[in-house]
Amino acid sequence: MDKYRCEVCNYVYDPALGDPDSGVPAGTPFEKLPDDWVCPVCGADKSQFVKEG
Amino acid sequence: MKPYEIKKGIYWVGVVDWNVRTFHGHTYTTKRGTTYNAYLIIDDKITLVDTVYGPFADEMLEKIAHIVPAEKIDYIIANHVETDHSGALPALMRRCPGAKVFGTEKCRDGLYKNYYGKWEFKTVKTGDTLSLGRRSLSFIEAPMIHWPDSMFTYCPQEKLLLPNDAFGQHYATSERFDDEVDNSILMEEATKYYANILWPLGSVIARKIEEVKKLNIPIDMIAPSHGIIWRKDPFKIIDAYVQWAGNTTKEKVAVVYETMWGATEKMARRMAEGIIDAGVGVTLFDVNLSDRTEIISEMLDTKGFLFGSSTHDNDMLPGMAGFLEFLKGLKAKNRIASAFGSYGWGGGATQEIEKVLLESGIAVTQPPLSVKYMPDENELTRCYEFGTAFAQAVKKGGSDGSR
């Protein structure tokens, strides 16, 4: 599963960790995040994320 | 006021804003005013680190002129795009149009979107260094401490860290250093600054402090962009940030409420008695009479929150709603809370409070307590017991579901 980086604040979404504070369990791929999920650090939406090379 | 030499050949050329009483619009009250700190480094390349808020541009230029003509400035380091630090740039760039501005890519874009200046801008990244002659500067990107563009500047020859807004305080003083002022006031203002501005960014801050510690760079002075410079013990404020970023709390409760005709206030006061008698500290705030900035500051290391409101139009009262909306943005972790309030017929305030708590990720540890109109003695006893039970949950560290 790919990691994705927020282009606004450089937070990296790691599917192995998920985003438990927003109710996203570990093991959730970026593509399966809900449409209204936002960056837990700066609040940017999913469209601002790019795949980590 | 003349410039102030903070290290040999390095001058504070900032300004003291004695009278500012609200900041960031009206999101932060600054009862002690603030300062905008800019630092001038005299070397082969004359360098200014950050500027001041726009209305004070002339005062900064006057201070610079005490040392060198502003026209001689070669480099300007823009650690942060926000206007209280970049506002004097347009005036400065008119004086030294050939100067090069250094900052992150996002700072470049942000400065352009604020001032539309056609300035020579060099983008820098973590690890980049800039030689000034005898000294050099290195840069550490610090996104979201506290904006995406933020960075720290470090001068290894001087062991000087210039972290812009990090480690700052809104505290207007004639003194410049931590060993010259009352340290309880200094820490009160540093706490307030962290609580109201940096609280939601704790995980980013903890990682950045780790990153800087691993660089193993000697630091004997931290000169932030607001308030007092840390030189007596720069690690005092770093250690405090580590504690706050780790969501360390004390066994304390903050009771915050809004009342229409005094019933909810009676409930709040009786709950506070129950909490005190259970051996837990408490602070009590009528949300409309108290200063929100101060309440948030008090809450930073407080484990438990009780929120009360009378029901009005089947909802909580607007002062409480505004307060909880602000609190939600702070993303408080490792806390517990419960709701209470008086109502007349349908009720609704406590349900609405719980809704916001759920959205905020704050665990609700006991069912709400609602009382119809004025509480009688039996109901006041229930309020007391509500406080006692909540104090017990705080003592247990909220092991029943908080995170």
Chai-1 contact restraints between the chains, C-beta under 6 A:
chainA,res_idxA,chainB,res_idxB,connection_type,confidence,min_distance_angstrom,max_distance_angstrom,comment,restraint_id
A,V8,B,P148,contact,1.0,0.0,6.0,A-B,restraint_1
A,C9,B,P143,contact,1.0,0.0,6.0,A-B,restraint_2
A,C9,B,M144,contact,1.0,0.0,6.0,A-B,restraint_3
A,C9,B,P148,contact,1.0,0.0,6.0,A-B,restraint_4
A,N10,B,P143,contact,1.0,0.0,6.0,A-B,restraint_5
A,V41,B,M144,contact,1.0,0.0,6.0,A-B,restraint_6
A,V41,B,V204,contact,1.0,0.0,6.0,A-B,restraint_7
A,C42,B,M144,contact,1.0,0.0,6.0,A-B,restraint_8
